[in-house]
């Protein structure tokens, strides 16, 4: 580990020199690459500097303890050694986590897809509540939300919604939300007071750049049609809605949220690229493919990552066996406690694999 840290430290120093070199600055693509690389390892270098400072402090205090005959000074040195030695192990653990391989998508914006699963109208209402949950979570993080496409039910629910959340690190926090979410509650239409179970599926995809997914225009079929539903004035009087079909894979994306056909096409292309990128990544890595299959599944009641139980005001994440009794605040976007626990578990698993 320490050989790797020394190498990263030397690399950081080299990059620090390069990013202020006028010759490098004149080559903007190279300079941007160096800036990005410099920023990505700064936290490791800073933490390693803190670690080295603690170790140097221990050596210095031990030297005082060995050489000094002043009892008061020796007592202070003992206290300092004890205090600094308590910091060594936590710092080493932090360094190990910082050295874990990074997910290249972690800093990206995300495209979130929520679909009603089993449970009829109740599933649609629950999907609408999940949309609100993620919108509120985005607000709490000062991230921006942009609607891409929405298909509503007639009773205030949602059949399907696709939206983008823009913000640094959005994917790193939201990627664990992919899967089947299950709700247990008494529907307002239930006269017998029986608890019903419904589901909604969530897929979280990183936004991808053009360079990451190359799409041949000849592989696309683009259809335009009139929008339907509540879209405001003139939304369904022009052919502004867009449906794009990627012929080689059969992937279909529709967007009708905007009045402008061009804007709808731009949004539909973003969703299409994200889905194709997700498929490419899954094909390249069989392990990821299996993980995604187990996460999202088919939307059946038995396949779930999390349960929202209204009678008990309970939220249970089944992957980490964590239960919270604060459903209302959770649905209002206060989900960090679960997200942090999922990240910690993921890091622990990766550390275990590295031995």
Buried (B, 14 or more C-beta within 10 A) or exposed (E): EEEEBEEBBEBBEEBEEBBEEEEBBEEEEEBEEBBEBBEEBEEBBEBBEBBBEBBEBBEBBBEBBEEEEEEEEBEBBBEBBEEBBEBEEEBEEBBBBBBEEEEEBBBBBBBBBBBBBBBBBBBBBBBBBBBEBBBBBBEEBEBEBBBBBBBBBEEEBBBBBBBBBBBEEBBBBBBBBBBBBBBBBBBEEEEEEEEBBBBBBBBBBBBBEEEBBEBEEEEBEEEBEEBEEEBEEEBBEEEBBBBBBBEEEEBBBBBBBBBEBEBBBBBBBBBBBBBBBBBBBBEEEEEEBEEBEEBBBEBEBEBBBBBBBBEEBBBBBBBBEBBBEEBEEBBBBBBEBBBEBBBEBBBEEEBEEEE
